Amino acid sequence: MTRWLGGKSVLIVEDEFLIGLMLTKEITGAGGTSLGPVTSAADALKEIESRPIDAVILDAKLVDGSAADLAACLDARRIPYVVVSGYDRENLPSGLRQAPFIAKPILVPVLMEAIEGLAAGHALPSLPLP
């Protein structure tokens, strides 16, 4: 798949600053509009309420706790997202286990393929583990 997001907006919700910056660079380099990174569910909700979002990169653990409640909000608003985590899928909160998942350390090509699919409106029920 060609790495091109064509101006789609991608919200980065990541509590590790350097990972957030790396993801911002990748989204921008692929032609997307990077929003964030934000480190908390509360800040992510502010972004979601203030502008259109095409896709979200969602860390499972944030500075204000689990991302499960934020994932439920994204589901309700039909905003697609991919969960990234250093934890195994089975150790995630139940509200995150069925989402597309990328394990940390993040393999950028796998993540970008997932984001491109989400931003284009393609359903990604499950991604292979790297």
N, C-alpha and C positions, 0 to 999 in steps of 0.2 A: 504494500500500500504506500502511496506517495505521502510523504510527511508534509501535509499542507492543511491548515485549519481554516483558511480563507476568512479571517476576521472574526471567527467564532470566539465568544467570551468564555474563558475557563477560570473558575474560581479555585484558588489553591488554598486549602485548609490544612495547614501543616504546622505542628508545634516546634519543629526543629528548623531554626533559622537558615542554616546553610542548605538544607534540603529544599526549603521553600524558595530560596534564591535560584538554585539549580533548576527547579521546575519552572520558575518564571522565565528563565533564559530559554529553556526548551520550548515552552509554549509560544513565546515571542518569535523564536527562530523558525517555528513551523507556521508562522503567519497568523497566529491567534492573538487575541487580546487577553493578556494575563491580568487577573484581578487578585489582589493580595500579594503575598501570602498573608493570611490571617491565622492566628494561633488558637482561637477559641470558637466554640459554637455560637456564643453571643455575638462576636464580631462577624462571623459568617452570616448569621441571620440578618444583621444590619445590611450587609452587602446584597443579600438575596432580596430584601424588601426594597432596596433603592434602585435596582437596575435589572435588566434582563440577563439571565445567565444561561448559557448553552450547555455547560457541563461542569462537573466539580471533581477535583481530586481531593479525596477526603481521608485524612489520617484517622485511624481508629481511636487513638488516644490523644486528647487535646488538653490544653492547660486547665480547662474547666471541667474535665472528666471525659467520659465516653462520648463518641460521636453518634451513638445510636439514636438519640432524640433528634439530632440534626438530620440524620438519614431519613427518619420518619417524615420530617418536614419536607425534605427534598422529594420523597415519594409522593406526598400529598400534592405538591406543586408540579409533579411530573418533570422534575429536573434530573437528568441522568447523572450518575456519579460512579466513580470507581474508588474502592477502598484500598488504601495502602497501609501496610502495617509490618512491624517487625515480629508480631505474634503470628502463630499459625492460625489459619481460618477457623479451626475448631475451637480455639481459645478466644475468639472475638465474641462480643455480646451478640445474643441471638438475632437482634435487629440488623446486624451487619453481615451475617454469614452467607446470605443468599445473593449479595451484591457481587458484581465483578470485583476481583481481588488481585492485587499485585503485592508480592512479598518484598519486604526490604531485606537486603539492599536492592533498590529499584533498578531493574534493567530498563533503561530509557527507551529503547526501541519497542519493547513490549508495552510499556505505559503509553507511549505516543500512539501506537496502533489502537489501543483501547480508547483513548481520548478522541482520536479522529472518528472512530466508529460511533461513539456516544454523541459527539457534536453533530455528526451527520444524521443522527436519528436512527441508527441501526441498533437493534436490541443485542445486548451482549449478556446472556444469562449467566455465563461462566467463562472465565478465561483460564487457559492452562497455566499451571504454576511453572515458573522458570526453573 
